[in-house]
Amino acid sequence: MEDARKLLEEYVSSGKVIQLATLDPTGAPVVCNLWFASEFEPDRIWFMSRPNREHCANLRADPRVAGSILAIELEGIEQDVRGVTFAGEARELPTVGIDEQIAGYAGRWPEAADAIAPEALAAGATPHRLYEIAVARWVLFDELNYPTHPRLEIAARPERR
């Protein structure tokens, strides 16, 4: 299973956009697409958004989220599917004391650095906020490397105590 964990981390790290599902006030799922960054051990996904977006309001009311990351360039219906799904809880990070998370996101997406610069966040001078998903569950789906049983549940690695 260690090889599957390595593939999962590779697929997440090389992915560009997550499809994130939140729950609206009626409990119905709402899906959006977001640029993201990630880290492992603990397993975290960060995204940048505006607090007034529907998905942000939804996660403030109910932090449970699920999502997916496609790990292939789409070419045609016959190609082997490879990707990752996840579930966990999301939260808006505070506007101060998150230099490590900002560096993780801005390191992956340098063009977003000004929108979440520590000084701008602390001063309330940007409409953006950084959000963090604590991943509780991963599923690797890989028809190329595991053709007979492509769906593999992979244990999430939480914060070390």
Secondary structure, DSSP 8 states (H G I E B T S, - for coil): -HHHHHHHHHHHHH--EEEEEEE-TTS-EEEEEEEEEEETTTTEEEEEE-TTSHHHHHHHH--EEEEEEE-S----TTS--EEEEEEEEEEE--SSS-HHHHHHHHHH-GGGGGGG-HHHHHHT--S-EEEEEEEEEEEEEETTTSSSS-EEEEE------
